[in-house]
Amino acid sequence: MLISTMFFGLMAVTIRYASRTLPTFEIAFFRNTFGLLALVPLLLHGGASLRTKQLPRYLLRSAIGIGSMLSGFWAIGHLPLSQAISLSYSTPLFVTILAVFWLGEHVRKRRWAAVIVGFIGVLVIVRPGTTDFSHGSLVAVLAAVLSAIVAIQIKQLSRVDPADTIVFYTYVFWVPLSLVPALFVWQWPHGMEWGWLLLTGVFGTGGQLLWTRALRLGDVSALQPISFMQLPLVATAGYLLFGESIDRWTVIGATIILAANAYIAHREARLARQHATTAPVEAAKPGE
């Protein structure tokens, strides 16, 4: 999880460098293309099964994912890195809400309270109605909302297909879907721009694969705090590489969001363990 977090942080840095001269649409296309090229040999070597009966669902998931990616990449390219990444951590808050209305999950008062506290953290960062308010921060929030929808879709897809299959078909659809808008702003990369685009794809795919592997090996409640290390990493990179100051409101808001996320992850993991413990007993009741 720690290496995955570092990869995602490095991807944010390479996106920022590429955004200096290249359009967001084009960066997303090359990120997906190079990511797919890096992914295919790994899947073939691992003998992953690529059969699926859910292609329409993958198309919808990928279309929404492209919207999330473009919004998130734009935010990374135009907002301070620390602010863009802090707002991306609001995704689990939206996931909790969507899980209630979309999946019919039951959320108790404590988790609802954590969600409300988390959204207070979002408001602290965005600060609507003040002179420091930027419409660009709403793009980052939009990326978080769309990412939450994608997370719910992945949860549904994973009930039938393994993780490698989900990742593969996501990239297969992402490449052509991201090419269409890129064609309208196309400009051929030159020199080091190719390097930034290649690294964006490699870091993004590597981070995603490692993240999936980490969640398969450990508890979410234990791993979630490690993923928060991305924020100080990108904040430091923003300061050293791009001369960005770290805004105190971003620090306060990010702290509130991360605390809310940590509590939600802890509660979900605890409830999952309780369910796993009581499920066999409940299953035996009808035969008594």
C-alpha positions as CSV (number, residue, x, y, z in Angstrom):
1,M,0.0,0.0,0.0
2,L,2.8,2.4,0.8
3,I,4.5,1.8,-2.6
4,S,1.1,2.2,-4.3
5,T,0.6,5.5,-2.5
6,M,4.1,6.6,-3.7
7,F,3.2,5.6,-7.3
8,F,0.0,7.7,-7.2
9,G,1.8,10.6,-5.8
10,L,4.5,10.4,-8.5
11,M,1.7,10.2,-11.1
12,A,0.3,13.4,-9.8
13,V,3.7,15.1,-10.2
14,T,4.1,13.8,-13.8
15,I,0.6,15.0,-14.6
16,R,1.5,18.5,-13.3
17,Y,4.7,18.6,-15.5
18,A,2.8,17.3,-18.6
19,S,0.0,19.9,-17.9
20,R,2.4,22.7,-18.4
21,T,2.4,22.3,-22.2
22,L,-0.2,19.6,-23.1
23,P,-4.0,19.5,-22.8
24,T,-5.7,17.5,-20.1
25,F,-7.6,15.3,-22.7
26,E,-4.4,14.3,-24.4
27,I,-2.6,13.5,-21.1
28,A,-5.5,11.2,-20.1
29,F,-5.3,9.4,-23.5
30,F,-1.6,8.7,-23.2
31,R,-1.9,7.8,-19.6
32,N,-4.4,5.1,-20.6
33,T,-2.5,4.0,-23.7
34,F,0.9,3.6,-21.9
35,G,-1.0,2.1,-18.9
36,L,-2.6,-0.6,-21.1
37,L,0.8,-1.4,-22.7
38,A,2.3,-1.8,-19.3
39,L,-0.7,-3.9,-18.0
40,V,-1.0,-6.5,-20.8
41,P,2.3,-8.3,-20.3
42,L,1.6,-8.5,-16.5
43,L,-1.8,-10.0,-17.1
44,L,-0.5,-12.5,-19.7
45,H,2.3,-13.6,-17.5
46,G,0.0,-14.1,-14.6
47,G,-2.4,-16.1,-16.7
48,A,-5.4,-13.9,-15.9
49,S,-8.8,-14.9,-17.4
50,L,-10.2,-12.2,-19.6
51,R,-13.7,-13.7,-20.2
52,T,-16.7,-11.7,-19.2
53,K,-20.4,-11.3,-19.9
54,Q,-20.6,-7.7,-18.6
55,L,-19.2,-5.7,-21.5
56,P,-22.1,-3.1,-21.4
57,R,-21.5,-2.5,-17.7
58,Y,-17.8,-2.1,-18.4
59,L,-18.5,0.5,-21.1
60,L,-20.7,2.5,-18.7
61,R,-18.1,2.2,-15.9
62,S,-15.4,3.3,-18.2
63,A,-17.3,6.3,-19.5
64,I,-18.0,7.6,-16.0
65,G,-14.4,6.8,-15.1
66,I,-13.1,8.9,-18.0
67,G,-15.2,11.8,-16.6
68,S,-13.6,11.3,-13.2
69,M,-10.1,11.0,-14.7
70,L,-10.4,14.2,-16.8
71,S,-11.8,16.2,-13.8
72,G,-9.1,14.9,-11.5
73,F,-6.3,15.5,-14.0
74,W,-7.5,19.0,-14.7
75,A,-7.6,19.7,-10.9
76,I,-4.0,18.3,-10.5
77,G,-2.8,20.5,-13.4
78,H,-4.5,23.7,-12.3
79,L,-4.9,23.7,-8.6
80,P,-2.2,23.4,-5.9
81,L,-1.3,19.7,-5.6
82,S,-2.1,19.6,-1.9
83,Q,-5.6,21.0,-2.5
84,A,-6.4,18.7,-5.5
85,I,-5.3,15.6,-3.6
86,S,-7.1,16.6,-0.4
87,L,-10.4,17.0,-2.2
88,S,-9.9,13.6,-3.9
89,Y,-10.0,12.1,-0.4
90,S,-13.7,13.0,-0.2
91,T,-14.5,10.1,-2.5
92,P,-15.2,7.6,0.4
93,L,-17.7,10.1,1.8
94,F,-19.7,10.0,-1.5
95,V,-19.3,6.2,-1.7
96,T,-20.9,5.8,1.7
97,I,-23.9,7.9,0.6
98,L,-24.2,6.1,-2.8
99,A,-24.0,2.7,-1.2
100,V,-27.2,3.5,0.8
101,F,-29.3,4.5,-2.3
102,W,-27.6,2.3,-4.9
103,L,-26.7,-0.9,-3.1
104,G,-29.2,-0.7,-0.3
105,E,-26.5,-0.9,2.4
106,H,-27.5,0.1,6.0
107,V,-25.4,2.9,7.4
108,R,-25.8,3.7,11.1
109,K,-25.6,7.0,13.0
110,R,-21.9,6.9,13.7
111,R,-20.9,6.6,10.0
112,W,-23.4,9.2,9.0
113,A,-21.9,11.5,11.6
114,A,-18.4,10.8,10.1
115,V,-19.7,11.6,6.6
116,I,-21.1,15.0,7.8
117,V,-17.8,15.8,9.6
118,G,-15.9,14.9,6.4
119,F,-18.0,17.2,4.3
120,I,-17.3,20.0,6.8
121,G,-13.6,19.4,5.9
122,V,-14.5,19.7,2.2
123,L,-16.2,23.1,2.9
124,V,-13.2,24.3,4.8
125,I,-11.0,23.6,1.8
126,V,-13.4,24.9,-0.9
127,R,-14.6,27.9,1.2
128,P,-17.6,28.9,-0.9
129,G,-18.6,32.5,-0.7
130,T,-15.2,33.8,0.3
131,T,-12.6,35.7,-1.8
132,D,-10.4,32.6,-1.8
133,F,-13.1,30.4,-3.5
134,S,-12.1,28.9,-6.8
135,H,-14.5,27.3,-9.3
136,G,-11.6,24.9,-10.0
137,S,-12.1,23.3,-6.6
138,L,-15.6,22.2,-7.7
139,V,-14.0,20.3,-10.6
140,A,-12.0,18.4,-8.0
141,V,-15.1,17.7,-6.0
142,L,-16.8,16.5,-9.3
143,A,-13.9,14.1,-9.8
144,A,-14.5,12.7,-6.3
145,V,-18.3,12.2,-7.0
146,L,-17.7,10.4,-10.3
147,S,-14.9,8.3,-8.7
148,A,-17.4,7.3,-6.0
149,I,-19.9,6.1,-8.7
150,V,-17.1,4.1,-10.3
151,A,-16.2,2.5,-6.9
152,I,-19.8,1.3,-6.6
153,Q,-19.8,0.0,-10.1
154,I,-16.5,-1.9,-9.5
155,K,-18.1,-3.4,-6.4
156,Q,-20.9,-4.8,-8.5
157,L,-18.6,-6.0,-11.3
158,S,-16.4,-7.8,-8.8
159,R,-19.3,-10.0,-7.7
160,V,-18.8,-11.8,-11.1
161,D,-15.4,-11.0,-12.5
162,P,-11.9,-11.1,-10.8
163,A,-9.9,-7.9,-10.2
164,D,-7.5,-8.4,-13.2
165,T,-10.4,-8.7,-15.6
166,I,-12.0,-5.5,-14.3
167,V,-8.7,-3.6,-14.7
168,F,-8.1,-5.0,-18.2
169,Y,-11.5,-4.1,-19.7
170,T,-11.4,-0.7,-18.0
171,Y,-8.3,0.2,-19.8
172,V,-9.5,-1.4,-23.1
173,F,-12.5,1.0,-23.1
174,W,-10.6,3.9,-21.6
175,V,-8.1,4.2,-24.5
176,P,-10.7,4.9,-27.3
177,L,-13.0,6.9,-25.0
178,S,-10.2,9.2,-24.0
179,L,-8.9,9.5,-27.6
180,V,-12.2,11.1,-28.9
181,P,-11.9,14.3,-26.9
182,A,-8.1,14.3,-27.3
183,L,-8.4,14.6,-31.1
184,F,-10.1,18.0,-30.8
185,V,-7.1,19.5,-28.9
186,W,-4.3,17.3,-30.4
187,Q,-0.7,18.4,-30.4
188,W,2.2,16.0,-30.8
189,P,4.4,15.7,-27.7
190,H,8.0,16.6,-28.0
191,G,11.2,15.7,-26.0
192,M,10.6,15.3,-22.3
193,E,6.9,15.5,-22.7
194,W,7.0,11.9,-23.9
195,G,8.8,11.0,-20.7
196,W,6.2,12.6,-18.5
197,L,3.4,10.9,-20.4
198,L,5.1,7.5,-20.2
199,L,5.7,7.8,-16.5
200,T,2.1,8.9,-15.9
201,G,0.9,5.6,-17.5
202,V,3.4,3.4,-15.7
203,F,2.9,5.0,-12.3
204,G,-0.9,5.0,-12.6
205,T,-1.1,1.3,-13.7
206,G,1.5,0.2,-11.1
207,G,-0.3,2.1,-8.3
208,Q,-3.6,0.6,-9.3
209,L,-2.3,-3.0,-9.4
210,L,-0.4,-2.6,-6.1
211,W,-3.5,-1.0,-4.5
212,T,-5.6,-4.0,-5.5
213,R,-3.0,-6.4,-4.3
214,A,-2.8,-4.6,-0.9
215,L,-6.5,-4.7,-0.3
216,R,-6.5,-8.5,-1.1
217,L,-3.8,-9.1,1.5
218,G,-4.8,-6.8,4.4
219,D,-7.7,-5.1,6.2
220,V,-9.0,-1.8,4.8
221,S,-8.9,-0.2,8.3
222,A,-5.2,-1.0,8.6
223,L,-4.3,0.1,5.0
224,Q,-6.4,3.3,4.7
225,P,-4.1,5.4,7.0
226,I,-1.1,4.4,4.8
227,S,-2.8,5.7,1.7
228,F,-3.1,9.1,3.4
229,M,0.7,9.4,3.1
230,Q,0.1,10.6,-0.5
231,L,-1.0,14.0,0.8
232,P,2.3,15.0,2.6
233,L,4.2,13.5,-0.4
234,V,2.5,15.7,-3.0
235,A,2.4,18.7,-0.7
236,T,6.2,18.4,-0.3
237,A,6.6,17.9,-4.1
238,G,4.4,20.9,-4.8
239,Y,6.6,23.1,-2.5
240,L,10.0,21.8,-3.7
241,L,9.2,21.4,-7.4
242,F,6.6,24.0,-8.2
243,G,7.0,26.6,-5.4
244,E,3.5,26.1,-4.0
245,S,2.8,27.2,-0.5
246,I,0.8,24.9,1.8
247,D,-2.5,26.7,2.6
248,R,-3.5,26.4,6.3
249,W,-7.2,25.9,5.4
250,T,-6.2,23.0,3.1
251,V,-4.3,21.4,6.0
252,I,-7.2,21.8,8.4
253,G,-9.8,20.6,5.9
254,A,-7.6,17.6,4.8
255,T,-7.1,16.6,8.5
256,I,-10.9,16.6,9.0
257,I,-11.5,14.6,5.8
258,L,-8.8,12.1,6.6
259,A,-10.0,11.6,10.2
260,A,-13.6,11.0,8.9
261,N,-12.3,8.5,6.3
262,A,-10.2,6.6,8.9
263,Y,-13.3,6.3,11.1
264,I,-15.5,5.1,8.2
265,A,-12.9,2.5,7.2
266,H,-12.5,1.3,10.7
267,R,-16.3,0.9,11.2
268,E,-16.8,-0.9,7.9
269,A,-13.9,-3.3,8.6
270,R,-15.3,-3.9,12.1
271,L,-18.8,-4.6,10.8
272,A,-17.4,-6.9,8.1
273,R,-15.6,-9.0,10.7
274,Q,-18.8,-9.1,12.9
275,H,-20.8,-10.3,9.8
276,A,-18.2,-12.9,9.0
277,T,-18.4,-14.2,12.6
278,T,-22.2,-14.3,12.8
279,A,-22.9,-15.5,9.3
280,P,-22.4,-19.2,9.9
281,V,-24.6,-19.1,13.0
282,E,-27.4,-17.2,11.1
283,A,-27.1,-19.6,8.2
284,A,-27.6,-22.6,10.5
285,K,-30.8,-21.2,12.1
286,P,-33.3,-22.4,9.4
287,G,-32.2,-26.0,10.0
288,E,-32.7,-26.0,13.7
